[in-house]
Amino acid sequence: MLDARRYPARQLAALYAERWEIESVFAEIKPHQRGARVVLSSKTPDGVRQQIWAHLLVHHALRELMLRTAATRGLDPDRVSFTETLRSARRSVTVTPGSFSPDLLVRALVMLQQDLLERLLPARRLRSQPRVVKREDVQLPAQTG
């Protein structure tokens, strides 16, 4: 990756910032969604794969809910908290367990979105800063003779 034309520094720096997005996703799934110190309970490789897919599907559904909720107000999806979305979704499932009629499901979704819009995160500040070299003014001692 030493060829500057093939790998421009600006693009590499932008990719480095994007790398942290996946770290955030891992943190959303592992300690928050799945639960801290919770291990997959399946005893077979197929069961483990099924549990992993289930966690990924739930994460995707929560992220889609965040995206659609933000879109109702024309907001950046980063303003909707993953943790609040997870908590609200858990509350909505435990309040009315069992099967839902389509009408009840739509009403529950609207209430869930309203709940999330009441708990928006502040707008994110721009996280990039121009690189500068800080210099301290050093006073050299006066030389004698």
KEMARDREN-103039 format. One record per residue: residue in one letter; x negated, y, z of N, C-alpha, C in turn. Coordinates in steps of 0.05 Angstrom, whole numbers, padded with zeros to 5 digits, always signed. Each point is the difference from the previous one (the first is absolute). Layout:
# KEMARDREN-103039
AXYZXYZXYZ...
# end
This chain:
# KEMARDREN-103039
M-00016-00024+00000+00016+00024+00000-00017+00025+00000L-00023-00002-00012-00018+00023-00001+00003+00017-00025D+00016-00010-00020+00005+00015-00024+00021+00022+00005A-00009+00025+00001+00017+00023+00007+00023+00004-00021R-00005-00007-00025+00021+00003-00020+00022-00021+00004R-00009-00024+00006+00020-00022+00004+00014+00002+00027Y-00014+00010+00020+00011+00002+00027-00004+00028+00011P+00017+00019-00009-00003+00028+00009+00003+00003+00030A-00016+00016+00012+00000+00003+00030+00027+00009+00010R+00013+00018-00014+00027+00009+00010+00020-00023+00001Q-00001-00017-00020+00019-00023+00000-00007-00020+00022L-00026-00004+00004-00008-00019+00022+00009+00012+00027A-00004+00025+00004+00008+00013+00025+00030-00002+00004A+00016+00003-00021+00029-00002+00002+00008-00029+00006L-00014-00019-00011+00006-00028+00005-00006-00007+00029Y-00021+00012+00011-00008-00006+00028+00023+00009+00018A+00012+00023-00005+00022+00009+00016+00024-00019-00002E+00004-00010-00024+00022-00019-00005-00004-00026+00015R-00025-00008+00005-00006-00024+00014+00014-00001+00027W+00002+00023+00013+00012+00001+00026+00029-00005+00000E+00013+00004-00023+00029-00006-00002+00005-00029+00006I-00016-00019-00011+00004-00028+00005-00005-00007+00029E-00018+00014+00013-00005-00005+00029+00025+00008+00015S+00014+00021-00008+00025+00008+00013+00021-00021-00004V+00001-00012-00023+00020-00021-00005-00005-00024+00017F-00026-00007+00003-00006-00023+00017+00008+00006+00029A-00004+00025+00009+00008+00007+00027+00030+00000+00003E+00015+00007-00021+00029+00000+00002+00010-00029+00003I-00012-00018-00016+00010-00028+00000-00009-00015+00025K-00026+00002+00006-00010-00018+00022+00009+00008+00028P-00008+00023+00011+00008+00005+00027+00028+00011+00004H+00011+00013-00021+00026+00013+00004+00023-00019-00009Q+00000-00008-00025+00022-00016-00011+00000-00028+00012R-00023-00013-00001-00002-00028+00010+00000+00000+00030G-00014+00019+00012-00003+00001+00029-00029-00006+00007A-00010+00014+00020-00027-00003+00009-00004-00028+00011R-00021-00012-00006-00008-00027+00010+00020-00022-00007V+00017+00005-00020+00019-00021-00009-00013-00015-00023V-00001-00026+00002-00012-00016-00021+00022-00013-00016L-00006-00007-00025+00019-00015-00016+00005-00027+00012S+00025-00007+00003+00008-00024+00015+00002-00026-00017S-00001+00003-00026+00002-00024-00017-00023-00019+00004K+00005-00025-00003-00020-00020+00004-00011-00011-00026T+00011+00008-00023-00009-00009-00026-00008+00023-00017P-00018-00005-00020-00008+00022-00018+00024+00012-00015D+00019-00016-00008+00024+00011-00014+00016+00018+00019G+00003-00008+00025+00014+00016+00020-00014+00026+00005V-00026+00000+00002-00016+00024+00004+00004+00019-00024R-00002-00011-00024+00005+00016-00024+00028+00013+00000Q+00019-00016+00008+00028+00010+00002+00002+00023+00020Q-00013-00003+00023+00001+00022+00020-00014+00025-00010I-00023-00004-00014-00014+00023-00011+00017+00015-00020W+00013-00015-00019+00018+00012-00019+00023+00014+00013A+00011-00012+00021+00022+00013+00014-00009+00027+00012H-00024+00001+00012-00010+00025+00011-00004+00021-00022L-00011-00009-00023-00005+00018-00022+00027+00010-00012L+00020-00017-00002+00026+00009-00010+00013+00020+00019V-00002-00005+00026+00012+00018+00019-00015+00027-00001H-00026-00001-00003-00016+00025-00002+00009+00015-00025H+00003-00014-00022+00008+00013-00025+00028+00013+00003A+00018-00015+00013+00027+00011+00004+00000+00025+00017L-00017+00000+00021-00002+00024+00018-00012+00023-00015R-00020-00005-00016-00013+00021-00016+00020+00012-00021E+00016-00018-00012+00020+00009-00019+00021+00017+00014L+00008-00008+00024+00018+00017+00015-00011+00027+00006M-00026+00001+00007-00013+00026+00005+00000+00017-00025L-00007-00012-00023-00001+00015-00025+00027+00011-00007R+00021-00017+00002+00027+00009-00007+00011+00021+00019T-00007-00003+00025+00008+00019+00020-00012+00027-00005A-00026+00001-00006-00014+00025-00006+00012+00013-00026A+00007-00017-00019+00010+00010-00026+00027+00013+00004T+00016-00007+00020+00026+00013+00004-00003+00029+00006R-00023+00008+00011-00005+00029+00006-00023+00012-00016G-00010-00016-00019-00023+00010-00016-00025+00004+00016L-00004-00018+00019-00024+00002+00018-00022-00019-00009D-00024+00006+00009-00022-00018-00004+00005-00025+00018P-00002-00024-00011+00006-00024+00017-00018-00003+00024D-00023+00014+00000-00018-00001+00023+00013+00013+00025R+00021+00015-00004+00013+00014+00022+00017-00020+00016V+00007-00023-00011+00016-00020+00013-00019-00020+00014S+00004-00002+00026-00018-00017+00016+00006-00030-00004F-00021-00016-00005+00004-00029-00002+00010-00011+00026T-00012+00009+00022+00007-00011+00027+00029+00006+00006E+00009+00025-00006+00028+00007+00005+00019-00016-00019T-00009-00005-00024+00016-00016-00019+00003-00028+00011L-00021-00011+00009+00001-00027+00011+00018-00002+00025R-00003+00020+00018+00017+00000+00024+00029+00004-00007S+00006+00018-00019+00028+00005-00007+00011-00025-00014A-00015-00013-00017+00010-00024-00014+00005-00022+00021R-00018-00003+00019+00005-00020+00021+00025+00006+00016R+00004+00025+00007+00024+00008+00015+00025-00006-00016S-00001+00007-00026+00025-00004-00016+00006-00030-00004V-00020-00017+00000+00005-00029-00003+00010-00012+00026T-00011+00010+00023+00008-00012+00025+00027+00011+00010V+00008+00023-00009+00026+00011+00008+00023-00016-00012T-00003-00007-00025+00022-00015-00014-00012-00025-00013P-00007-00020+00016-00012-00024-00012+00021-00015-00016G-00009-00017-00018+00018-00017-00016+00002+00011-00028S+00021-00008-00013+00004+00008-00028+00014+00027-00001F-00006+00014-00022+00011+00027-00004+00018+00000-00024S+00021+00015+00001+00016+00005-00024-00015+00022-00016P+00003+00001-00026-00014+00021-00015+00005+00028+00010D+00025+00006+00009+00007+00026+00010-00016+00006+00026L+00000-00019+00018-00015+00003+00025-00030+00003-00005L-00010-00014-00019-00029+00002-00007-00007+00027-00010V+00017+00012-00017-00004+00027-00010+00001+00020+00022R+00019-00002+00018+00002+00018+00023-00024-00002+00018A-00009-00025+00005-00024-00004+00017-00024+00012-00013L-00003-00002-00026-00023+00012-00014+00001+00030+00001V+00023+00012-00003+00002+00029+00002-00007+00010+00028M+00009-00015+00020-00006+00008+00028-00030-00004+00005L-00012-00021-00011-00028-00005+00004-00016+00023-00013Q+00007+00008-00024-00014+00022-00013+00003+00026+00016Q+00024+00006+00010+00004+00024+00016-00018-00001+00025D-00002-00023+00012-00017-00004+00024-00029+00007-00007L-00009-00010-00023-00028+00005-00008-00005+00029-00007L+00020+00013-00013-00004+00028-00007-00001+00018+00025E+00011-00009+00022-00001+00015+00025-00027-00003+00014R-00016-00019-00009-00026-00006+00013-00023+00003-00020L+00001+00020-00017-00021+00004-00020-00026+00007+00012L-00022-00008-00012-00026+00008+00008-00006+00028-00012P-00018+00015+00013-00007+00026-00012-00014-00005-00027A+00001+00021-00017-00014-00002-00026-00029-00004+00005R-00012-00017-00016-00029-00006+00003-00016+00023-00012R-00021+00006+00014-00018+00021-00011-00018-00013-00021L-00011+00016-00017-00019-00010-00020-00024-00011+00015R-00008-00024-00006-00021-00013+00015-00028+00002-00013S-00003+00015-00020-00026+00002-00012-00012+00027+00005Q-00025+00001+00004-00014+00025+00005-00024+00001-00019P-00007+00023-00010-00024+00002-00016-00024-00006+00017R-00019-00014-00013-00024-00008+00015-00019+00025+00001V-00008+00006+00024-00019+00022+00003-00022-00009+00019V-00023+00012-00004-00022-00005+00018-00001+00022+00021K+00002-00009+00024-00001+00020+00022-00029+00005+00007R-00006+00026+00002-00027+00007+00007+00000+00017+00025E-00018-00006+00017-00003+00016+00024-00022+00020-00006D+00005+00025+00008-00021+00020-00002-00020-00005+00022V-00024-00008-00008-00020-00007+00019-00020+00024+00002Q-00004+00009+00023-00019+00022+00004-00027-00013+00006L-00019+00006-00018-00027-00011+00004-00015+00019+00019P-00016-00012+00018-00015+00018+00018-00020+00017-00016A-00004+00023+00009-00019+00018-00013-00028-00012+00003Q-00015+00000-00023-00027-00011+00001-00019+00021+00009T-00018-00008+00017-00020+00019+00009-00027-00008-00012G-00016+00020-00006-00027+00000-00009-00011-00020-00015
# end
